[in-house]
């Protein structure tokens, strides 16, 4: 019972490969989304700082 047939071994290998590919795909997507969100956050923060400097120096 401890020995696996070739078909079962291939299926297990294929399954783990698919799982790894899914994890890799999710990681890439998450990284992309995080980068995009961070870029937007920095962009709006920069606009806020510039506006504050502009209005406070006018006072």
N, C-alpha and C positions, 0 to 999 in steps of 0.2 A: 504493500500500500504506500510505502514511503517513496517508491520510484514513480516518476511522472512519465507519461508517454510523450513522444515528440510533439504531438499536436497540442497537448496541454501545456507543455513548456513554451511552445511558440505563442500560444494564446496568452499566457501569463506575461511573457516578454512584451508582446504587442500591447497588452493592456497597460503595463507599466510605462511603456514608451509613450502611449497616448496620454497617460496621466501626466508625465513629465512635460510633454508638449503643451498640454492645457495649462499647467502651472507657469511655464515659460511665457505663454501667450498672455495670461492674466497679469504676470509680473510686468511685461512690456506695456500693456494697456494702463496699468496702475501708475507706472512710472511716467508715462506720457501725460496722463490726466493730472498727476501731481505737479509736473513741470509746468503745465499750462496754468493751473490754478495759482502756483507760486508766482509765475510771470505776471499774471493779471493783478495779483495782490501787490506786488512791488510797483507795478505801473500806477495803480490807483493811489498807493501810499505816496509815491513821488509827486503826483498831481496835487494831493492834499498838502504836502510840505511846501510846494511851490506857491500854491494859493495862500497858505498861511503867511509865508514870507512876504508875498506881495501885499496882502491886506494889512499886516502888522507894521510894515515899513511905511505905509501911507498914513498911519495915524500920527 
